[in-house]
Amino acid sequence: MDKYHLPAWLLKAITVSGGFGLLGLSFLDSTILPFPSLNDLLLIDLCIESPLRMPYYAAMATLGSVAGSVLLYFLARKGEEAAFHKKAGSQAPRIHHWIVRNGFATVVVAALLPPPTPFKLFVLAAGALGMPFRTFLAAMSFARGVRFFAEGYLAIRYGPQATRFLIAHSMGFAISTIAFFLAFFWILRVSMRGSPGQKA
């Protein structure tokens, strides 16, 4: 249990509360308090103990992470866009255009990468640069859902070895998932560009 690096009483409270503890931990990890990989490890342990509850645990982790990211997004959005334009100067319109046009793919990639990826910086940028909320919400829900449900599956398949498997292959798993997503995203963009009614 020392892998969590938490006080015993706090770890016990989170573990006993099950899905709600996982939701709260994922929420805090996505906002202010840094708990790198802690919610991932707890999710794996809970799924190993109760494999049939894996979808519930993965859904709670996803919900908590998305909710925390949404809060951070709106905190950054409130009054921060003007500050960004002031700092970015003449490059501000170009960067803003990139976020609006490619924000979905950017957030998905950032949300899929394992720690120590500075994911919160991407969330702050999405809010400060005025990325459409629906796009942000869709990207976060997709990426976090894929991540946590995949971890739940690994927990059921590999049991106690899932944690070591995740640590040893997390980067490879993330890169392969991102490569698949980017290929799909590119094909979708190309097909939409060539469809009737689209401007050349």
N, C-alpha and C positions, 0 to 999 in steps of 0.2 A: 503493500500500500504506500510505501515511501515514494513511489514514482509520481504521486500526485503533488507532493510538496505542499500539503495543506495541514492545518491543525487537525488532530484526530476527531475532535468534536464536530468540526465543520464538515469534514469528509463523511462522517457518520450521518449527519443530518441530511446531506445531499443524497447519499446513497439510499437512505430509508425513504425519502420522499420520491424516489424513482423518477418518473417522467417529469414531474413538476420541478424537481431539483435540477434535472438536465436542462429544462426550459430556462430556468433562472440563470444557471451557469452560462448557457449559450448566449443569453441576452446580455449579461454583464461582459462577457468576453468580446462581444461585438460593439460595445459602447466605450466605456472608460477603463475598466479594470482589465489588465492583461493576464489572460490565462491560456498561454499558448499550448494547444493540443490537449488541454485538460478535459474539455468536453468530449473530444474524440475518444480519449482513453476511457472515460466514464461510460460513454455510449457502448463501447466494445464490451466492457465488463458486464454491464446490465444485460446486453443481448446474449452474452454467454450464459448468464444465470437463468434468463428466461427467453429462450429463442422464439417462442410463439409471440412474444410482445415486441419483437424487433421493429415491425412497422410503426407501432405506437412510439417507441423510443426515438426512432429516426425522425418521425414527424414532429415530435416535441423539440428535438434539437434543431430541426430546420426552422420551426416557428419561432423559437427563442432567438436564433441567430438573425433571421430576417427582421424580426421586430426591433432588435437592438440596432441593426444597420439602418432601418427606417428612421429611428430616433436620431441617430448620428447624421443622417442625410438631411433632415429638416433643421437640425441645429446649425449645420454648415450652410444651408441655403439661406437662412435668415440673416440678411445683411452682409453676407460674405462675397456675393458676386461682384459688388462694386469694388471691394478691396482687391479681388483678383484682377479685375480690369486695370486697376491702378498699378499693380505690381507687374503684370504681364506686358503692359504698354501696347505697342503696335502688334505684338503677337497674339493678343487676347482674342481677336475675332477668329483667327485660324485654329487656336486651341479649342475655343468654344464650338466651332464647327465640327471638329474631330469628335468631341464628346457627344454632340447631338447625333452625328452620323454613325459613329462606331461605338457609342457608349455601351450598348448591350454586350457586344463581344468583349470589350475591355473589362467590364465588371465581372462577366462570367469567368474569364481567364484569371483575374485577380482572386476571385472567390474560390476557385478550384485549387490554386497553388497552396502547398503546405507551408507552415511557418518555417523560416522567419519572414515570409513575404509581408511587407507593410500594407496589409489589406485595408486597414482603416484609412490610409491616405487616399486610396482610390474612392472610398465611400465619401470622404470629405470633398474630394475633387468633384465627384458627381453632383453633390449638393451645391457646392459653391459655384459651379459652372452652369447650373440650371439644366442638368440632364432631366428629361421628362420623367416624372415620377412613375408612370406606368411602365416605362421601359426599365427603369431601375428596379422596380419591384419584381418584374418578370425575370430579369437577369439574376437577381439575388435568389429568388425562389427556385429557379431552375438549377443554379450552381450548387447551392447549399443542399437541395434535395438530392442531387446526384451524389454529392460527397458523403452525406450522412447515411443514405440508404446503401451505398456501396460499402461503407465501413460496417454497417449492420450485417450485410451479407457475408463479409469477410469474417466477422465474429462467429457467425453460425457455422461457416464452412471450416475454419481453421481452429476454432476454440481458443484455448489459452495462448496459442502461438500467434493469434491474430495481431496482438500488439507488436511483437517482434517483426512480423511480416509487414505491418503498416510502416514501421520505422525504417525498415530496410528497403522497401519498395515504394514509399510514398511519392518520391519525386518522379520515378518512372511511371507510376500510375497516373499522377497528375498530368505529366507531359503527354502521355498517350491519349488521355481523355480530352485534353485541350486540343491536340492535333486533330482528333476526330471531330470535335465541335467546330473548329475553324474551317475544316474542309467542308463540313455540312453548311456552315454559314456562308462560305464563299459560293458554293453551288447554288444556294438559295438566292443570294444576291444577284448572281449572273442570270439565273432563270427569271427572276423578277424584272431585271433590266431588259431582257429580251421579250417579255410578254407584251401582248397588245395593251395599248393605253399608257405604256411607260415612255417617258421622254428619252430620246437618244442622248 
